[in-house]
Structure formats: C-alpha cells, structure tokens
Amino acid sequence: MTADAPVRPLADRMRPRSLDEFAGQEHLLAPGKALRRSVEAGHPHSMVLWGPPGTGKTTLARLIADASGARFITLSAVMSGVKDIRAAVDEARTLREQGRPTVLFVDEAHRFNKGQQDAFLPFVEDGTLVFIGATTENPSFELNNALLSRVRTYVLRALTADALRALLQSALTDPERGLGDRQLRLEPDALEQLVDLADGDARRGLTLLEIAADLADSGVIDRAVLQEASAAGLRRFDKGGDAFYDQISALHKAVRGSDPNAALYWYCRMLDGGCDPLYVARRVVRMASEDIGNAEPRSLQMALNAWDAQERLGSPEGELAIAHAIVYLASVPKSNAVYSAFNQAMEAAREHGSLEVPLHLRNAASRLMKELGYGEEYRYAHDEPDGYAAGEDYFPEAMAPQRFYQPLSRGLEDRIRDRMERLRQKDAESRWRRRKK
C-alpha cells in the first residue's frame, strides 16, 4: 500500500484499473460487446452514461480516456458554468492541434441548464472533444434533444449481489489497495448483510466496509459492527429522481392491479428509503379517484382519513393508517369511469369555448333577470315523477348532449349504470312523446 493510501477512501483506491477489473455492467462491457470493442480499439465517442449511484460511471469514463491516450478533463455540473466549459474547450483545442484527443467528463450532466448544454454542441459535432456525461436522471427528460442526438446513451445497472460480493472480498484481501494488510475477517452472514446494505451501489458498499473495518477492534466484522457502521444509512431513494417516480409508479400500478401485497411492499420500500408519508397519502387520494371512483366511493374517504391520521399523529401510527388505506384500495372493485369522463369533459370544454348558459338554466336573482327570461321553463326535478325531469337538456344550446360518464359493471357502479340506463330510457320516451305532439 502506498504512503498516501490512507488519505484516499477505500472506494477510490479500489477503482478498477482495466475493463477486466470492472464490477458489473456485463451487458455493456463483456467481451465482444460494442462499447468494449470501442474502448479497446482506442476510438472513443461521445456518450451519456445513465445509471444509479455507485455503478462506475466516472471510472468507465476514465478508462475510456486512458485507453485512447486522451486528456481527461472533468467538470461538475453542480459547480461549473459556461466559463468553465469555455476553458475546457480552449484546452481541448490546444491538445487537438498537438494531435491528442480530449475526453470531457461532465458529472451530473442533468444539472446543466439548456444554455449550458448547448455550449457543448459545436465542439462535440466537430470532434474538438469527446463528451461523456454522467447522470442518475432519465436523459430523455433532463438533456436537450440536440445534445442527445449527438451522443449515444448507455444504461448502467445497479450491481448484482454476486458482483458486490466479489468486489467486497477483493477489497478485504487486496494488500496493496484494499484492507488486506489489516488481516480482517468478515463473517459470512455479515458479508450478506453488507451486500444488502450496499443496495447495488459499489461506492456505498466499500464505504461501509471501510467504516466497519475501523470499528472492528477485534479484527472481526460481524453483524453488530455493520449495524453500527450503517446506523445512519438508508436505501437508495432519490427524492427527486427516477427511483422516486419509479417506486410511486409501482405502488400506484399495484393498487390499480388489485394486488395489496405488492402495493404494501412498494409503500414500505419508499418509507425505508426516507420518503415523506404525506406524499404517499396524497397519491393514495389520487388513486381513490382515478382508479376506483364510484365503484367504491368509500375509498376516497378512507384515503382522506389516512392522510388526516398522518398529519395528526405522525409516525408510526399515521404510516399504519396509510397502509390500511392502501390495502383497502387495492382490494376493492376498480373503475376509471369518472377519471375518463373528467378528461373527456375537460377536452370538450376547451374545444367548444365559451358557450352561453341556456336561459332556462340561469338563476333569476333579480327582477331584470326575470324580465330577460332567466329561469323560464326550468323544470324543478323534485316536482317531476320519480324526481327526474325526463327529456330535459342541460347542455349549451349549441352543443349536442354528450355521454362522458359511462359507469362500469363493477361494485356500486353496477347499480349506478342500471339507474342511468333507466333514466336514459325515460329521456327517450319523453322526446318521442314530444315529437308525436
């Protein structure tokens, strides 16, 4: 181990020095894969590396630069601006004149705004530099189409358990870069716990291993030592990123698919990752209206009660109330008829513009309004047979009556559908009698 090794974190010391040492990403870097062939040939191209933390995006960019003999320049989109981009481009131009390529690595590329991303375009296009952007966010949403059209996008995956085990064992035994000179022993069950805690993130796993090594006074890393090392740790859950939206999407779809067990699992995954329960509560209210509606109207009240319980009681009582609502919503009949009707009605409102309210539906609140005919010929439904004014039209005069809401034969909506069908039949009979007159 070199003299400066103690200063560098274990995760940095264990960075792979070649593609053969690279952990995971076999779908991109296995022998014969296009990206590997490109790297080995020393012909780098501009790309975006998209994947969760700790999957090797920065390391892969460095290996690509090394393989081609390129100058490796790195920028952080959090800390850098257009001025830094220009300085990097100027350096790349100078190196190009000397016959040496430049790899410009941009970490967290999604944090650059549109103007900053546009600044790369001419230099990527004319070959002044090879652009490699790293992002944890979906490039389709976070990066300009103009930039995306000039690069290739590669998706890096969270490390598998096998890849993590191999990496951690290597770090434990490597005497030069790892912890091998300390003669530590990692209990088998602690290794599995460490793999679980790493959660697909190599950097996280190596950092926890290093902390545990410092805490293991006896030289043995067991579950108790790991528990202390990971006391503040949480699962991977970026509250503004893809993991967040992927998991809430999975929860919503499990509820819609009437699977209370999967719905509970995703809910607990989100809580375990530090998600605000109130966010889930709001989404559960949405599920009650969008996916259940009038098939089981009590679902909305159940969701609102759970939200209220979380606000009043906090955790863990409120979280249990939300779980109660999630299980109920996943278990009852489903209908999106109201949701579909709402969307169609909104579309009709935008399409038809500001149509006048028919006079008979207007409220005659003053003498002038009565003189103008407001409310004339309005039929008060409660005074009609069965409390229904058969044949009455409540749409604007310039708009034909529409049928947005079409109840399904599920839950309470089955009864609603039967009633609406009976009322439509009364309408048809009333209009037929009018025509006969």
C-alpha positions in Angstrom: 0.0 0.0 0.0 1.4 3.4 -1.0 2.2 6.1 1.6 -0.8 8.2 0.5 -3.2 5.3 0.5 -4.7 6.1 4.0 -5.7 9.5 2.8 -7.7 8.2 -0.1 -11.0 6.4 0.7 -11.2 2.7 0.0 -13.8 3.3 -2.7 -11.3 5.5 -4.6 -8.4 3.1 -4.1 -10.4 0.2 -5.4 -11.4 1.8 -8.7 -10.8 -0.7 -11.5 -7.6 -0.2 -13.5 -8.9 -2.1 -16.5 -12.1 -3.3 -18.0 -11.3 -6.8 -16.7 -11.5 -5.4 -13.1 -14.7 -3.6 -13.7 -17.6 -4.8 -11.5 -20.9 -5.5 -13.2 -22.2 -4.0 -16.4 -21.6 -7.2 -18.4 -24.4 -6.1 -20.8 -22.1 -3.3 -21.9 -18.5 -4.5 -21.2 -18.5 -8.3 -21.7 -16.0 -9.4 -24.4 -17.5 -8.7 -27.8 -19.9 -6.0 -26.7 -19.8 -2.9 -28.9 -18.8 -0.5 -26.1 -16.0 -2.7 -25.0 -14.7 -3.1 -28.6 -14.8 0.7 -29.0 -12.8 1.2 -25.7 -10.2 -1.5 -26.5 -9.7 0.0 -30.0 -9.0 3.4 -28.5 -11.7 5.0 -30.6 -13.9 6.9 -28.0 -17.1 8.5 -29.0 -19.4 11.0 -27.2 -21.9 9.4 -24.9 -24.2 9.7 -21.9 -23.8 7.2 -19.0 -27.1 6.8 -17.2 -27.4 4.8 -14.1 -27.8 4.9 -10.3 -25.0 6.0 -8.0 -22.0 3.7 -7.5 -22.3 1.8 -10.8 -19.0 3.0 -12.2 -19.9 6.0 -14.5 -16.8 8.1 -13.6 -14.5 5.1 -13.6 -15.7 4.0 -17.0 -15.1 7.5 -18.4 -11.5 7.4 -17.0 -10.9 4.0 -18.6 -12.1 5.2 -21.9 -9.8 8.2 -21.8 -6.8 6.1 -20.7 -7.4 3.5 -23.5 -7.3 6.3 -26.2 -4.4 8.3 -24.6 -6.8 11.2 -24.3 -6.5 14.1 -21.8 -9.2 13.6 -19.2 -10.9 16.8 -18.1 -13.7 16.6 -15.6 -16.4 19.2 -14.8 -19.2 19.0 -12.2 -22.5 20.5 -13.4 -23.1 21.5 -9.8 -20.0 23.6 -9.5 -19.3 24.7 -13.1 -20.7 27.2 -15.6 -20.2 28.4 -19.2 -16.9 30.0 -18.3 -15.5 26.6 -17.2 -16.9 24.9 -20.3 -15.1 27.5 -22.4 -11.8 26.9 -20.6 -12.1 23.2 -21.1 -12.9 23.7 -24.8 -9.8 26.0 -25.2 -7.6 23.3 -23.6 -9.2 20.7 -25.9 -8.4 22.9 -29.0 -4.8 23.2 -28.0 -4.4 19.5 -27.4 -6.1 18.8 -30.7 -3.5 20.9 -32.5 -0.9 18.7 -30.9 -2.7 15.6 -32.1 -4.0 14.5 -28.7 -7.7 13.9 -28.1 -9.7 15.2 -25.1 -12.4 13.4 -23.1 -14.5 16.0 -21.3 -16.4 14.2 -18.5 -19.4 16.1 -17.1 -20.7 14.7 -13.8 -24.4 15.2 -13.0 -24.9 16.5 -16.6 -28.6 16.8 -16.0 -27.9 19.8 -13.7 -26.7 21.9 -16.6 -29.4 24.2 -18.0 -30.3 24.4 -21.7 -27.9 27.2 -22.5 -25.0 25.3 -20.8 -25.8 22.1 -22.6 -26.0 24.0 -25.9 -22.5 25.3 -25.3 -21.1 21.7 -25.9 -22.8 21.2 -29.3 -20.4 22.7 -31.8 -17.4 21.1 -30.2 -19.0 17.7 -29.9 -20.0 17.9 -33.6 -16.6 19.0 -35.0 -14.7 16.5 -32.8 -12.8 19.1 -30.7 -13.7 16.9 -27.7 -15.3 13.6 -26.8 -18.2 14.4 -24.4 -19.1 11.9 -21.7 -21.9 12.9 -19.5 -22.9 11.0 -16.3 -26.4 11.3 -14.9 -28.7 9.5 -12.5 -31.8 11.0 -14.2 -33.6 10.0 -17.4 -31.7 11.7 -20.2 -34.9 11.9 -22.3 -36.3 14.3 -19.8 -33.2 16.1 -18.5 -31.0 16.6 -21.5 -31.6 18.6 -24.7 -32.7 16.7 -27.8 -29.9 18.5 -29.7 -27.3 17.1 -27.3 -28.9 13.6 -27.2 -28.9 13.4 -31.0 -25.1 13.8 -31.0 -24.3 11.2 -28.4 -25.0 7.5 -27.6 -26.8 6.7 -24.4 -25.7 3.7 -22.3 -27.7 2.5 -19.3 -25.7 1.2 -16.3 -27.4 -1.1 -13.9 -27.2 -1.4 -10.1 -24.6 -4.0 -9.2 -25.9 -7.6 -8.7 -25.3 -9.3 -5.4 -22.6 -11.5 -7.0 -20.7 -8.5 -8.3 -20.9 -6.8 -5.0 -19.6 -9.9 -3.1 -16.7 -10.3 -5.4 -15.8 -6.6 -5.1 -16.0 -6.6 -1.3 -14.0 -9.7 -1.0 -11.3 -8.2 -3.2 -11.2 -5.1 -1.1 -10.9 -7.1 2.0 -8.0 -9.2 0.8 -6.1 -6.8 -1.5 -2.9 -5.9 0.4 -1.9 -3.1 -2.0 -5.1 -1.1 -2.5 -7.6 -2.7 -0.1 -7.7 -3.8 3.5 -5.6 -7.0 3.1 -2.7 -5.7 5.2 -5.0 -5.4 8.3 -5.9 -9.1 8.4 -9.6 -8.6 8.9 -12.2 -11.3 8.9 -15.7 -10.7 7.6 -18.3 -13.1 8.9 -20.3 -14.8 6.1 -23.6 -13.5 7.4 -22.1 -10.0 7.8 -21.0 -10.2 4.1 -24.6 -10.9 3.1 -25.8 -8.0 5.3 -23.2 -5.7 3.7 -24.3 -6.7 0.2 -27.9 -5.9 1.2 -26.9 -2.6 2.7 -24.9 -1.6 -0.4 -28.2 -1.9 -2.4 -26.4 -2.2 -5.8 -24.1 0.7 -5.1 -20.3 -0.2 -5.1 -19.2 3.0 -3.5 -21.7 2.6 -0.7 -20.6 -1.0 -0.1 -16.9 -0.1 0.0 -17.5 2.9 2.3 -19.5 0.8 4.8 -16.8 -1.8 4.7 -14.1 0.8 5.5 -16.1 2.2 8.4 -16.8 -1.3 9.7 -13.0 -2.1 9.5 -12.3 0.9 11.6 -14.9 -0.1 14.2 -13.8 -3.8 14.3 -11.4 -3.7 17.3 -11.1 -7.4 17.4 -10.4 -7.6 13.7 -13.7 -9.4 13.1 -16.5 -7.7 11.2 -19.8 -9.2 12.3 -23.4 -8.1 12.0 -23.2 -5.9 15.2 -20.2 -4.0 13.8 -22.1 -3.5 10.5 -25.2 -2.3 12.2 -23.1 0.4 14.0 -21.4 1.3 10.7 -24.7 1.7 8.9 -26.6 3.4 11.7 -27.4 6.4 9.6 -27.8 4.5 6.3 -30.9 4.4 4.2 -31.8 2.6 1.0 -31.2 4.3 -2.4 -34.1 6.7 -2.8 -33.5 10.0 -4.6 -36.5 12.1 -3.6 -36.4 14.0 -6.9 -35.1 11.3 -9.2 -36.1 8.3 -11.2 -36.0 5.9 -8.1 -38.7 8.1 -6.5 -41.0 8.1 -9.5 -40.4 4.5 -10.4 -41.4 3.3 -7.0 -44.5 5.5 -6.6 -45.5 4.3 -10.1 -45.1 0.7 -9.0 -47.2 1.4 -5.9 -49.9 3.0 -8.0 -50.0 0.2 -10.5 -50.1 -2.5 -7.8 -53.2 -0.8 -6.3 -54.8 -0.5 -9.7 -54.0 -4.1 -10.4 -55.7 -5.2 -7.1 -52.5 -6.6 -5.5 -52.5 -5.4 -1.9 -49.3 -7.4 -1.1 -47.2 -5.8 -3.8 -48.7 -2.4 -3.0 -47.6 -2.8 0.6 -44.2 -3.8 -0.4 -43.6 -0.7 -2.6 -45.1 1.5 0.1 -42.6 0.1 2.7 -39.7 0.4 0.2 -40.5 4.1 0.0 -40.7 4.5 3.7 -37.5 2.6 4.2 -35.8 5.0 1.7 -36.9 8.1 3.6 -40.0 9.1 1.6 -42.3 11.6 3.3 -45.5 9.6 4.2 -47.6 12.6 3.4 -46.5 12.4 -0.2 -47.8 8.8 -0.4 -51.0 9.9 1.4 -51.7 12.5 -1.3 -51.0 10.0 -4.1 -53.4 7.5 -2.4 -56.2 10.1 -2.6 -55.4 10.4 -6.3 -55.6 6.6 -6.7 -59.0 6.5 -4.9 -60.5 9.0 -7.5 -58.6 7.8 -10.6 -58.8 4.1 -10.3 -61.7 3.3 -8.0 -64.1 6.2 -8.3 -67.8 5.3 -7.8 -67.1 1.5 -7.9 -66.4 2.0 -4.2 -66.9 5.6 -3.1 -65.8 4.9 0.5 -62.2 4.5 -0.9 -61.9 8.3 -1.2 -63.0 8.8 2.4 -60.6 6.0 3.6 -57.7 7.8 1.8 -58.6 11.2 3.3 -58.8 9.6 6.7 -55.4 8.1 6.3 -53.9 11.5 5.2 -55.6 13.1 8.2 -54.2 10.5 10.6 -50.7 11.0 9.3 -51.0 14.8 9.8 -52.4 14.4 13.3 -50.4 11.6 14.6 -47.2 11.3 12.6 -45.2 8.1 12.6 -45.7 5.2 13.1 -49.5 5.5 13.7 -50.1 7.6 10.6 -48.0 5.3 8.4 -50.1 2.4 9.5 -53.3 4.3 8.6 -51.9 4.9 5.1 -51.1 1.2 4.9 -54.7 0.5 5.9 -56.0 2.7 3.1 -53.6 1.2 0.5 -54.7 -2.4 1.3 -58.3 -1.4 1.1 -57.9 0.5 -2.2 -56.0 -2.5 -3.7 -58.7 -4.9 -2.6 -62.0 -3.2 -3.7 -63.5 -3.1 -7.3 -61.9 -0.7 -9.7 -63.3 1.8 -12.2 -61.7 4.6 -14.1 -65.1 5.8 -15.5 -65.1 9.1 -13.5 -61.5 9.7 -14.4 -62.1 9.1 -18.1 -65.3 11.2 -18.0 -63.5 14.1 -16.4 -60.8 14.1 -19.1 -63.3 14.0 -21.9 -65.4 16.8 -20.3 -62.2 18.9 -20.0 -61.4 18.3 -23.6 -65.0 19.3 -24.6 -64.8 22.4 -22.5 -61.6 23.5 -24.3 -62.9 22.5 -27.7 -66.3 24.3 -27.6 -65.1 27.6 -26.0 -67.3 30.0 -24.0 -70.8 28.8 -24.9 -73.7 30.6 -23.3 -75.6 29.1 -20.5 -79.2 28.4 -21.7 -81.7 30.9 -20.3 -83.8 28.3 -18.6 -80.7 27.1 -16.5 -79.8 30.6 -15.4 -80.6 31.8 -11.9 -83.1 34.7 -11.9 -81.7 36.6 -8.9 -83.2 40.0 -9.8 -86.4 41.4 -11.4 -84.4 42.4 -14.5 -83.1 38.8 -14.9 -86.7 37.5 -14.7 -87.8 40.0 -17.3 -84.9 38.8 -19.5 -86.3 35.3 -19.3 -83.8 33.8 -16.8 -85.1 30.6 -15.4 -88.2 30.4 -17.6 -89.4 26.9 -18.5 -86.9 25.4 -16.0 -88.3 22.1 -14.7 -87.7 21.6 -11.0 -86.7 17.9 -10.8 -88.1 17.3 -7.4 -91.6 18.1 -8.6 -91.3 15.6 -11.5 -92.4 11.9 -11.4 -89.6 9.9 -9.7 -87.7 13.1 -9.0 -86.4 13.2 -12.6 -87.2 15.7 -15.4 -87.2 13.3 -18.3 -86.0 14.7 -21.6 -84.5 17.9 -20.2 -81.3 19.1 -21.8 -78.7 20.7 -19.5 -76.0 21.3 -22.1 -75.5 24.6 -24.0 -77.9 25.0 -27.0 -75.0 25.0 -29.5 -73.7 21.7 -28.2 -75.3 18.3 -28.6 -75.7 16.3 -25.3 -72.7 14.2 -24.5 -72.2 11.0 -22.6 -68.9 11.4 -20.8 -69.6 9.2 -17.8 -70.2 5.6 -18.6 -70.3 3.5 -15.4 -68.8 0.1 -15.4 -70.4 -3.1 -14.1 -68.2 -3.2 -11.0 -69.0 -2.6 -7.4 -71.5 0.2 -6.8 -71.1 1.5 -10.3 -73.1 -1.6 -11.5 -76.2 -0.1 -9.7 -75.4 3.4 -10.9 -75.2 2.1 -14.5 -78.6 0.4 -14.2 -80.1 3.6 -12.9 -78.6 5.8 -15.6 -79.8 3.4 -18.2 -83.4 3.6 -16.8 -83.2 7.4 -16.9 -81.9 7.4 -20.5 -84.9 5.3 -21.4 -87.2 7.9 -19.8 -85.5 10.6 -21.8 -86.1 8.7 -25.0 -89.8 8.2 -24.2 -90.2 11.8 -23.3 -88.6 13.0 -26.5 -90.8 10.5 -28.5 -93.9 12.0 -26.9 -92.8 15.5 -27.8 -92.3 14.6 -31.4 -95.8 12.9 -31.5 -97.3 16.2 -30.4 
